[in-house]
């Protein structure tokens, strides 16, 4: 747990206190040792508190199951359905709302991580639900394949990432938009085989389903041949980056920018596909692993709260360190710079997708919002990450459904009193631009807002949901708030 530290930069204990912040921020409270029990039909389970990745959401399920084969899953679901017990599925827990919370059963999917089939002719791969994204990327590369887009972080499970709409920043849609087939077990324990040609409406609902349709056993993804990118990171004036964001986007195959909302500097990430071979990136990878993954993502948040006077200087210095000249590597290595993120206790993130043409106005609105929360004691927001994607109409609950979008992500810590109100205000302000909040991050969505933002798509999704789960065993308070 982070402790509020008051200090001056000139203090002799400055470095010690900075290191203390880093150590405390990266040390989530460990779970107590729990003895696993075994149910003869449903497999091993524990009885303990269930937490998400950063510890900001927790619940008290009656059992947390660790099944190892599909038969265990079917038995769990059928028993729960007969006895009206809520069932939620959990992978990495990389979400910041009540998505997996329940007082019923939590089903851990970690054991389901096999590659089931590779069709090299069609560049399609079928994998089990619990495989982590970084494992998927490695497996694809072994087969000479790659995803057309990737998320910024690669620690999530395949099912968790697609169920919430994990996306990258490219001239394509999200990972969910590249699903061409799925296998799902419904509330009766029946296995549904979904394909684009035979069950297009059900697949459109299942591509982003919040776990509300059932257990996703496997996913078939449309891939492409492995490819190399030339990548550079450039520190520049934030106003300049915002003024020319469409140039950066249009002139690159992948592009995003990172900043602090009230800093005057930004770090722009640019990627262009190339036929050239990868370069030797040993030092760059070391820099990313230490500075990017283990220092910046912690200290950028911690310093903004506990060393507010140094925030602007910190970002300027860090962006200088992280700036990189052009270098080349395979896409799967470059597009997800944080493969194994360092957990930060109380870390939270909210993200909203707005029409891409409204991006400058939306960022200006974020800056004005941030000013209203300005305090001499802390800076509310750690990092603002801005990404872009093309419209795609094959997933009913996609943030990029029917429009090109810019994603604005804001991070902070949950221990400060104004946090909930800040994200509420953020969502309401972005609503003026038609902003759609990320399903797996902090949001205050309800049924009326979902219907407003997704229209007939919300109705169509709910119809499939009621067919797959008539009694609502796959729903918890969060899902009910959205659709009931």
Secondary structure, DSSP 4 states (H G I P E B T S, - for coil): --------TT-TTHHHHHHHHHHHHT-PPPPPP---EEETTTEEEE-S-EE-TTSS-EE--SEEEE--SHHHHHHHHHHHHHTT--EEEESS---SSSTT--SSEEEE-TT---EEEEETTTTEEEEETT-BHHHHHHHHHHTTEE-S---SB--SBHHHHHHHT---SBSS--GGGGEEEEEEE-TTS-EEEEETTT-HHHHHHHSS-TT-S-EEEEEEEE-EE--EEEEEEEEEEHHHHHHTHHHHHHTSSEEEEEE-TT-SEEEEEEEEEESSPPP--HHHHHHIIIIIIIIIHHHHHHHHHH-GGGHHHHHHHHHHHH-EEEEEEEHHHHS-SBSSPPP-TTEEEEEEEEEGGGHHHHHHHHHHHHHHT--SS--S---EEEEEE----S-TT-TTTTS-EEEEEEEEETTSTTHHHHHHHHHHHHHTTT-EE-TTSS----HHHHHHHHTHHHHHHHHHHHHH-TT-TT--HHHHHHH-
